[in-house]
Amino acid sequence: MPISRRNFMILGAVTATAFAMPPFISLKAYAASLEQPAMSKVTLHVNGKPQTLDVDNRTTLLDALREHLHLTGTKKGCDHGQCGACTVIADGRRINACLTLAVMHEGSEVTTIEGLGMPDKLHPMQAAFIKHDGYQCGYCTPGQICSAVAVLKEIRDGIPSHVSPSLTEPPKLIAAELQERMSGNICRCGAYSNIIEAITEVAEVPA
């Protein structure tokens, strides 16, 4: 018997639904499962304090810090890991908080700009940025400062870069070295020379 176009379309829709739905689950249960996100409990040590959160497994570390812990110093810029505004220090390494999930950092030590220093007690890097006008609009500044603090640790630990690929001795503190290491942090206002001056001043102070 010939199949009409209408019946063919109905048959196709029913077949597609059958393959799309998990077996032995009713349509109502399947719809409910789509509405309920998978949640997890995660404990982070943020700025020296333990923080236990119930988060959607898809929550980025950036959103956990900003939306759950209200630490809004860490900025959401591009949300694609291209600008560096969301840079924080996790277990001693700088990372883009927008590119990693909160649940991946169970037990991690996370330091945000608030953990480095506050107005009444500035971190040396924060003070240097102010002294050298290392910012204009200031939106990228928290990420710049967190990255700069981590950069100096990388240099002191002898971690290589494209400018200094050798592991035999610590990299030399030169502008090109700092520019290379800070290249993941974009300043749309163009305060790059002042940023390098600020980092250089802090680097010259014995650790």
C-alpha positions as CSV (number, residue, x, y, z in Angstrom):
1,M,0.0,0.0,0.0
2,P,1.5,3.4,-0.9
3,I,2.5,5.7,2.0
4,S,1.3,9.3,1.9
5,R,3.7,12.1,2.5
6,R,1.8,12.9,5.7
7,N,2.1,9.3,7.1
8,F,5.7,9.2,6.1
9,M,6.5,12.3,8.1
10,I,4.6,11.0,11.2
11,L,6.4,7.7,11.0
12,G,9.8,9.4,10.7
13,A,9.0,11.6,13.8
14,V,7.9,8.6,15.9
15,T,11.1,6.7,14.9
16,A,13.4,9.6,15.7
17,T,11.8,10.0,19.1
18,A,12.2,6.4,19.9
19,F,15.9,6.5,19.1
20,A,16.4,9.8,20.9
21,M,14.8,8.7,24.2
22,P,16.6,6.4,26.6
23,P,15.0,2.9,26.7
24,F,12.4,2.1,29.5
25,I,12.0,5.8,30.4
26,S,8.6,7.4,30.0
27,L,8.3,10.7,28.2
28,K,7.4,12.5,31.4
29,A,10.4,11.1,33.2
30,Y,12.7,11.9,30.3
31,A,11.4,15.5,30.3
32,A,12.0,15.8,34.0
33,S,15.5,14.5,33.7
34,L,16.3,17.3,31.2
35,E,15.0,19.9,33.6
36,Q,17.0,18.7,36.6
37,P,20.8,19.4,36.2
38,A,23.3,17.1,37.7
39,M,24.5,18.7,41.0
40,S,27.7,18.0,43.0
41,K,29.1,19.2,46.3
42,V,32.5,20.7,46.0
43,T,34.9,22.1,48.7
44,L,37.4,24.7,47.7
45,H,39.9,26.6,49.8
46,V,39.4,30.1,48.5
47,N,41.7,32.8,49.8
48,G,42.6,30.6,52.8
49,K,39.0,29.7,53.8
50,P,37.2,26.4,53.1
51,Q,34.0,26.9,51.0
52,T,31.6,24.1,50.3
53,L,29.2,24.6,47.5
54,D,26.4,22.7,45.8
55,V,26.8,23.5,42.1
56,D,25.6,22.4,38.8
57,N,28.3,20.2,37.3
58,R,28.5,22.6,34.4
59,T,29.4,25.6,36.6
60,T,32.7,27.1,35.8
61,L,35.1,28.1,38.5
62,L,34.6,31.7,37.4
63,D,30.8,31.5,38.0
64,A,31.3,29.7,41.3
65,L,33.5,32.5,42.5
66,R,31.3,35.3,41.3
67,E,27.8,34.0,41.6
68,H,28.1,31.6,44.6
69,L,30.8,33.2,46.7
70,H,30.2,36.8,45.5
71,L,33.9,37.4,44.8
72,T,33.3,39.7,41.9
73,G,36.9,41.0,41.7
74,T,37.5,38.1,39.2
75,K,36.1,39.5,36.0
76,K,34.2,37.8,33.2
77,G,35.6,39.2,30.0
78,C,35.4,37.0,26.9
79,D,34.3,33.8,28.7
80,H,36.4,31.9,26.1
81,G,39.8,32.0,27.7
82,Q,41.2,34.6,25.3
83,C,41.5,37.8,27.4
84,G,42.8,36.7,30.8
85,A,40.4,38.9,32.8
86,C,39.3,35.9,34.9
87,T,42.8,34.8,35.8
88,V,43.1,33.3,39.3
89,I,45.8,31.3,41.0
90,A,44.9,27.6,41.7
91,D,47.3,25.4,43.6
92,G,50.1,27.9,42.8
93,R,49.4,28.1,39.1
94,R,47.6,30.8,37.2
95,I,44.5,29.6,35.2
96,N,41.6,31.0,33.3
97,A,38.7,30.5,35.6
98,C,36.2,30.6,32.7
99,L,37.8,27.5,31.1
100,T,37.6,25.1,34.1
101,L,34.7,23.6,36.0
102,A,34.4,24.1,39.7
103,V,33.9,20.4,40.3
104,M,37.4,19.8,38.9
105,H,38.9,21.7,41.8
106,E,37.8,19.7,44.8
107,G,40.3,20.5,47.6
108,S,42.2,23.1,45.5
109,E,43.7,26.2,47.0
110,V,42.3,29.1,45.0
111,T,43.6,32.7,45.3
112,T,41.6,35.6,43.8
113,I,42.4,39.3,43.7
114,E,40.6,39.7,47.0
115,G,43.0,37.1,48.5
116,L,46.1,38.9,47.4
117,G,45.3,42.1,49.1
118,M,42.6,44.6,50.1
119,P,42.6,48.4,50.1
120,D,43.8,48.5,53.7
121,K,46.6,46.0,53.1
122,L,47.7,45.9,49.5
123,H,49.9,43.2,47.9
124,P,53.2,44.7,46.6
125,M,52.0,44.0,43.0
126,Q,48.7,45.9,43.6
127,A,50.7,48.8,45.1
128,A,53.1,48.8,42.1
129,F,50.2,48.8,39.6
130,I,48.8,51.9,41.3
131,K,52.2,53.6,41.5
132,H,52.9,53.0,37.8
133,D,49.4,53.6,36.5
134,G,49.2,50.0,35.3
135,Y,45.5,50.3,34.4
136,Q,43.0,52.7,32.9
137,C,39.4,51.3,32.9
138,G,40.6,48.7,35.4
139,Y,38.5,45.8,34.1
140,C,41.4,43.6,33.2
141,T,43.5,44.6,36.2
142,P,42.6,41.8,38.7
143,G,43.5,39.2,36.1
144,Q,46.7,41.1,35.2
145,I,47.8,41.3,38.8
146,C,47.0,37.6,39.6
147,S,48.9,36.6,36.5
148,A,51.8,39.0,37.3
149,V,52.2,37.4,40.8
150,A,52.3,34.0,39.3
151,V,54.7,35.0,36.5
152,L,57.3,36.1,39.1
153,K,57.0,32.8,40.8
154,E,57.4,31.0,37.5
155,I,60.6,33.0,36.8
156,R,62.0,32.3,40.3
157,D,61.2,28.6,39.9
158,G,63.1,28.5,36.6
159,I,60.0,27.5,34.5
160,P,60.9,28.1,30.9
161,S,59.1,30.2,28.3
162,H,59.6,30.8,24.5
163,V,62.0,33.6,25.3
164,S,64.0,31.5,27.8
165,P,63.6,27.9,26.8
166,S,66.6,26.7,28.9
167,L,66.1,24.8,32.1
168,T,69.7,25.1,33.2
169,E,69.2,28.5,35.0
170,P,66.3,30.8,35.9
171,P,65.1,33.0,33.1
172,K,66.5,36.5,32.8
173,L,64.3,39.3,34.0
174,I,63.9,41.3,30.8
175,A,61.0,43.1,29.3
176,A,60.7,40.6,26.5
177,E,60.4,37.8,29.0
178,L,57.6,39.5,31.0
179,Q,55.8,40.5,27.8
180,E,55.9,36.9,26.6
181,R,54.6,35.5,29.9
182,M,51.9,38.1,30.3
183,S,50.7,37.8,26.7
184,G,47.6,35.9,27.7
185,N,46.3,38.9,29.6
186,I,44.9,41.6,27.3
187,C,44.6,45.2,28.2
188,R,42.2,46.8,25.8
189,C,43.2,50.3,27.1
190,G,46.9,49.6,26.1
191,A,48.6,50.2,29.5
192,Y,51.2,47.5,28.7
193,S,54.4,49.5,29.3
194,N,53.1,50.6,32.7
195,I,52.2,47.0,33.6
196,I,55.7,45.9,32.7
197,E,57.2,48.7,34.8
198,A,55.1,47.6,37.8
199,I,56.0,44.0,37.5
200,T,59.7,44.9,37.1
201,E,59.7,46.9,40.3
202,V,58.2,44.1,42.3
203,A,60.6,41.6,40.7
204,E,63.6,43.6,41.8
205,V,62.6,43.3,45.5
206,P,64.2,40.2,47.0
207,A,61.5,37.5,47.6
